[in-house]
Each structure stands twice: as structure tokens, then as C-alpha cells.
Amino acid sequence: MYARTSRRAGLAVAGAIAAAAALLLSACGGGGGSATGGDLPGSSTYVIAIPQDFQGVDRASYSSEASKVLADVMQSRLLEFETDASTPTSCLSEVPTPLKPQTALVEKWAVTPDGLGIDITLRNGVLSSAGNTLTAEDVSWTLDRAVAIDAGAQTLFFKVGGFDRAKPVTVLDPAHLRMNLVARNAMAPYVLASVAGIILDSADVRAHATPADPWGKDYLTDNTANFGPWNLTAFTSQQLTFDRNPNFTGTRGNIDQILLQTVADASSRIQLLQSGQVAEVTNLDYTQLEHLRDSDAVNLAECANPARDWLGLNAADPIVGKPEVRQAISYALDRNAINQAVYRGFAQPSAGGLSAQFGAPAPNPDPYTRDLDKARKLLAAAGHPDGFTLNLSVSPAQPGPHSANLAAIVQQQLGEVGIRVNVVTVPSAVQFRSDGLAHTMQSWLLAETPAFANAGYSGWLTNGCAGLQNYAGYCNPEFDALTAELMADSAGPEARATTDAVAALIAAQQPAVYLADRSTINIRSVCAEQVPASSFGTDYTEANTRCQ
């Protein structure tokens, strides 16, 4: 454990120098290029380049998109997704993605027969990097901290997962606990495997807390203080360095060190990846991915999941709030052309109210197939035979680096039916989200990226009355009842019919105009030969690479 002065003062300068040196001198993190042929090397360093700066490693303080990468590195979660690393481009894409029956922290777990709890048996002898033993009290304290200060975790645990906010954990003994639910909820186990599920070493955090900071927010900015496989050893806003937790006894691959580095410019990230100076990059647009598709130095691993890009329309707007207008807009869009021009074959045109991953039948009539005559008739019936002006808000962060290209083709296609699109760029991602939650935008482009493969959650996320991405202000009690059924039980005998009903309702009312069903694409150097992945995460701890 580093002293506070060395981490915040000395390491600030040293870390910045190290970051620059690593980019200049490393090849997939080391110095000298990727190993080829023969057995895997005994050790390797794994460098991930992302565009965002780092705010530290405390989940309660994180707002950056880097939080998911951080959570995958730190793990320390009770439950984990199953993964696949059988080939360099493998990814487990089952719906729903299965959870492991055992993890590095948990010997066994099971939903209680009444569905109102999750019984968990912790593994014996799990130690944090500080040498403290994992107990049920650590889980209870972590949830108490979430209730006190972590708004994001509160949303996932209590709004989505259905855990009992008043008493989320019952400690049975040091190795046994029950996670309490207020009602049956199929999402609950998946929340424990999410970015909010990191279990903290309560003894370590308490030892560094102060009366002014009782939950140790300052300490956790640059200390992992958890039971995962990695320990943060250096921190700057431009680089995080993780070395092995020497007390971790779970399964490991050959990676000794993980570096997360800020490289804001996408072209620079590509250059570093192709030259072998980083093992993985994030946040490239589809044109850039197309150029990498045939690269001998890069592997693109496509992980099918329920992610989608959509055009949002304000339900309270006097024009686009009309279902006929929303239907007209959907009919006016050529999703095949959008897929070719924007997504370069890395997505599929949306063809229904839910992602194709959930298997709902095609709607009839079909508003996802372009029909300009029908679009014009619907506009005329709604009182807009000559079209109207539409303000389309776009953020560089949403739905991603391809936002501008997507806005341009939507503008062009809607213009063919007289809808004059005025593209409004919102530079700040924070402002864009604030405007969305306040329902002040007339229309917008956004990514729907469900954290779990549940049809009810996917539908509710964007279109539920209290959905986390309901920027439209759309609210339909019938729809909420259907999605609630699926979030409670997505495998029961009625689930298929309920899933189809959710998809049909979205297709009929178009609360969100879906454009493309997207895959997660892991962008890695060829030296990253065996990196276990699923549609919802990556296990860097068990990875084996030739990156030297």
C-alpha cells in the first residue's frame, strides 16, 4: 500500500512520465513487440487506450464511460458473467448471458424458493490487497455505502434489481448472507455482476475514513480497497496502473500488469494499436473500424447484444408527440441505407420494437421498412402535408463517434418527405443528458445499451414511465405492466407472449424510433490471443496474451 503523499504528489508527476514512456516504448505494454509462435510468455502487460480522463477508481464518484472498463478490471464482484476465449475473436453472446455458478469471491449462490432473496456462500480465505478477509459484513457495508452516497448503484440495486433498500443484506454468519428483494426480480443476480457490484474491503476503507469523509471517498479515489485480482499502484488523470493483488488466489492468466491510458485522439489510438503499443482501444467510429477489418495487426471481436441506436421524439411536443407523425418518421427512414452508410456492416437494421436478440416476430404492418407514400399520407392525416421543421439534438458522446454521420443521413432521408431537420450539436455530454431527463429536446439520437439481456428491461430502459433513458416523457401504464412482468420473470411460460406484446406495442406507437441493432465490438491487437469476453464484459484476469 502506497503512502498518501507518494500517490497524490510524487506519483502525479511520475505517472504522467510513465504514461508517455509506456506509449512510446511498449509493444502491447512491454518493450519489444508481440511474441509470436511457441508457448505463451510467462508474463505480459496489457495496455488499454480510451479517450476519457480518469477521475479515480471509486464507483460512487464515477460519471465517465470508462467506469465499465474499470469494473471489468477490478472485478471484486459477487457474481460474474460466463465468457468465451476459445479464439482471439470469441465472445459469449447468449441471451440471457449465463452467470457463473462460482466466482473468485463466492463458493455458491442461489435464488431462494420464494424468489425474494439470493443466498450466497462466500469462499474461505479471500483476501484483499491489504490482507483483510472477505466477510458478509463487507457486503453489507458496501450496500450501506451505496445507499448513503452512490446514486448510480442505488438505481441499479433498488430501481432495477429490486433489492430491499431498507435492508438489502441479512448477515447470517461471516461466510453466509442473504440479499433481500422486495419482489421477484429476474434482474437481481445480474446487478451483482454489474458495474455497481464491486465489494469493498470495509476494514481498509474505515481505517482511512475521517469524520468529514466517513465513507472514504477521498481514500477510494486512488486506492482499490477491494477483494479483486488487481491493486491500483499509480494514479493520474491520464493513467491508471494496476498490479497483481498478491493475496488473490483465483484463476489467473499471464498478465502481470494492466495500464489504462488516456489517448483522446482516435487516430492516435488506432496508430498505437496497429503498431502494437497498446493491446486494446475503445470508442472508434464505424468508418475507422471498417479500415481495421482487414488489418493483420488487429482483431475485431463482435459480441451480439441488445444494444440499439434510436431516434427520440418528445411525447409532449405538439407535432412529434402524435403517434401518426412518429409512424411517418419511421416509415420515411431507410434503415438498410443507414446501416451501409454509417455502420459499415457492423450492425443490423432495426426490424422491430425490440432487439432481434429477443426473437419477437416482425410487426404487421411493418413501420421499419421504408415506405415514402405511407409516410406522406400519415403526415397529411396528422395535419402536416407539407412537413415541418424538426430540431435534432446530437452529442458527440451519444450514440457514439458516429453521431454526426448518423444525424446527416437522418436529415437527408427525412427531407424527402418534407421534414426539415435542423441539427443542433450539444457539446457537453452532461448537458445532453440533463436536457434529455428534463424533456426539453424536440428530437435526439441516443444509444440504448442495456446492462442486462432482459427484454423487459430493454423496453423499460427507454420507454418505461420511469425508464433511465426516457427522454421523451412517454408513459403508458399497459407498457409498464408488460415490461414489469418480464423483469420479474423472463423465463416463465408467459414470457414469450409478453415479449411479443412489448415489441408490438413499441412498433405501433413508436415511442422510440429504432434505427440499428448494434454489437459490442472489442478492438484488440493480435497479441491479445485469449481474452475471455461476453456481450456484457471482459475478464482480463484470466486472459493470456503474447503482448510483451
C-alpha positions, 0 to 999 in steps of 0.5 A: 500500500502506497503512502498518501503523499507518494500517490497524490504528489510524487506519483502525479508527476511520475505517472504522467512520465510513465504514461508517455514512456509506456506509449512510446516504448511498449509493444502491447505494454512491454518493450519489444513487440508481440511474441509470436509462435511457441508457448505463451510468455510467462508474463505480459502487460496489457495496455488499454487506450480510451479517450476519457480522463480518469477521475479515480477508481471509486464507483460512487464518484464515477460519471465517465464511460470508462467506469465499465472498463474499470469494473471489468478490471477490478472485478471484486464482484459477487457474481460474474458473467460466463465468457468465451476465449476459445479464439482471439475473436470469441465472445459469449453472446447468449441471451440471457448471458449465463452467470457463473455458478462460482466466482473468485469471491463466492463458493455458491449462490442461489435464488431462494424458493420464494424468489425474494432473496439470493443466498450466497456462500462466500469462499474461505480465505479471500483476501484483499490487497491489504490482507483483510478477509472477505466477510458478509459484513463487507457486503453489507457495508458496501450496500450501506455505502451505496445507499448513503452516497452512490446514486448510480448503484442505488438505481441499479440495486433498488430501481432495477434489481429490486433489492430491499433498500431498507435492508438489502443484506441479512448477515447470517454468519461471516461466510453466509448472507442473504440479499433481500428483494422486495419482489421477484426480480429476474434482474437481481443476480445480474446487478451483482455482476454489474458495474455497481457490484464491486465489494469493498474491503470495509476494514481498509476503507474505515481505517482511512475514513475521517469524520468529514469523509466517513465513507472514504471517498477521498481514500477510494479515489486512488486506492482499490480497497477491494477483494479483486485480482488487481491493486491500483499502484499509480494514479493520474488523470491520464493513467491508471496502473494496476498490479497483481493483488498478491493475496488473490488466489483465483484463476489467473492468466499471464498478465502481470500488469494492466495500464489504462491510458488516456489517448483522446485522439482516435487516430492516435489510438488506432496508430498505437494499436496497429503498431502494437503499443497498446493491446486494446482501444475503445470508442472508434467510429464505424468508418475507422473500424471498417479500415481495421477489418482487414488489418493483420495487426488487429482483431475485431471481436463482435459480441451480439447484444441488445444494444440499439441506436434510436431516434427520440421524439418528445411525447409532449411536443405538439407535432412529434408527440402524435403517434401518426407523425412518429409512424411517418418518421419511421416509415420515411427512414431507410434503415438498410441505407443507414446501416451501409452508410454509417455502420459499415456492416457492423450492425443490423437494421432495426426490424422491430420494437425490440432487439432481434436478440429477443426473437419477437416476430416482425410487426404487421404492418411493418413501420421499419421498412421504408415506405415514402407514400405511407409516410406522406399520407400519415403526415397529411392525416396528422395535419402536416402535408407539407412537413415541418421543421424538426430540431435534432439534438446530437452529442458527440458522446451519444450514440457514439463517434458516429453521431454526426454521420448518423444525424446527416443521413437522418436529415437527408432521408427525412427531407424527402418527405418534407421534414426539415431537420435542423441539427443542433450539436450539444457539446457537453455530454452532461448537458445532453443528458440533463436536457434529455431527463428534463424533456426539453429536446424536440428530437435526439439520437441516443444509444440504448445499451442495456446492462442486462439481456432482459427484454423487459428491461430493454423496453423499460430502459427507454420507454418505461414511465420511469425508464433511465433513458426516457427522454421523451416523457412517454408513459403508458401504464399497459407498457409498464405492466408488460415490461414489469412482468418480464423483469420479474420473470423472463423465463416463465411460460408467459414470457414469450407472449409478453415479449411479443406484446412489448415489441408490438406495442413499441412498433405501433406507437413508436415511442422510440424510433429504432434505427440499428441493432448494434454489437459490442465490438472489442478492438484488440491487437493480435497479441491479445490471443485469449481474452475471455469476453461476453456481450456484457464484459471482459475478464482480463484476469484470466486472459493470456496474451503474447503482448510483451 
